[in-house]
Amino acid sequence: MAANRRPASAGLAKVGKLRLNDAQWEKLQRLAGGSTAPAEACAPSDRLSSHGLVATDQKGCEYLTVHGAFRLSQGR
């Protein structure tokens, strides 16, 4: 049964490399570094959230998801 297990990142590797414009890429980098201003972090990005790269907390502020961190690791 252990042979059927896949690593946690296996599902992420199947996703193609999503093309991001400069503003979207910079936003992911800022969220990863935790250096966004509170007002900016609370300005939701439809495209980033629809692709699962960011999510919103109970206050409506965005944070980086595991998928977003994986996309950052793929490089620009």
C-alpha positions as CSV (number, residue, x, y, z in Angstrom):
1,M,0.0,0.0,0.0
2,A,2.9,2.4,0.6
3,A,3.9,2.0,-3.0
4,N,0.7,3.9,-4.0
5,R,1.6,7.0,-2.0
6,R,2.8,10.0,-3.9
7,P,4.8,12.9,-2.4
8,A,2.7,15.9,-1.4
9,S,4.2,18.0,-4.2
10,A,3.2,15.4,-6.9
11,G,-0.1,17.2,-7.6
12,L,1.6,20.5,-7.9
13,A,4.1,19.2,-10.4
14,K,1.3,18.3,-12.8
15,V,0.1,21.9,-13.1
16,G,1.7,23.8,-16.0
17,K,3.7,27.0,-15.4
18,L,1.1,29.7,-15.1
19,R,2.2,32.9,-16.9
20,L,2.2,35.9,-14.7
21,N,2.5,39.6,-15.6
22,D,5.1,41.7,-13.7
23,A,2.6,43.0,-11.1
24,Q,1.3,39.5,-10.3
25,W,4.8,38.1,-10.0
26,E,5.9,41.0,-7.7
27,K,2.8,40.5,-5.6
28,L,3.6,36.9,-5.1
29,Q,7.2,37.8,-4.1
30,R,5.9,40.4,-1.6
31,L,3.4,38.0,-0.1
32,A,6.2,35.4,0.3
33,G,8.5,37.9,2.0
34,G,5.7,39.2,4.2
35,S,6.5,42.8,3.2
36,T,3.2,43.9,1.8
37,A,1.5,46.9,3.3
38,P,-1.8,46.0,5.1
39,A,-3.9,47.8,2.5
40,E,-2.2,46.2,-0.4
41,A,-2.5,42.7,1.1
42,C,-6.2,43.3,1.5
43,A,-6.7,44.2,-2.2
44,P,-7.7,40.8,-3.6
45,S,-6.3,39.6,-7.0
46,D,-8.9,37.6,-8.9
47,R,-6.5,35.9,-11.2
48,L,-4.0,34.9,-8.5
49,S,-6.8,33.6,-6.2
50,S,-8.7,31.8,-9.0
51,H,-5.6,29.8,-9.7
52,G,-5.0,29.0,-6.0
53,L,-1.8,31.0,-5.7
54,V,-3.2,33.2,-3.0
55,A,-6.1,32.9,-0.6
56,T,-7.8,35.4,1.7
57,D,-8.1,35.2,5.5
58,Q,-11.1,36.1,7.6
59,K,-10.2,39.8,7.4
60,G,-10.1,39.6,3.6
61,C,-6.3,40.0,3.4
62,E,-4.4,37.8,1.0
63,Y,-1.7,35.3,1.9
64,L,0.5,33.0,-0.2
65,T,-0.7,29.4,-0.5
66,V,1.4,26.3,-1.0
67,H,0.6,26.5,-4.8
68,G,1.8,30.1,-4.8
69,A,5.0,29.1,-3.1
70,F,5.5,26.3,-5.6
71,R,4.9,28.7,-8.5
72,L,7.5,31.1,-7.1
73,S,10.0,28.2,-6.9
74,Q,9.6,27.6,-10.6
75,G,11.0,31.0,-11.3
76,R,10.0,33.9,-13.5
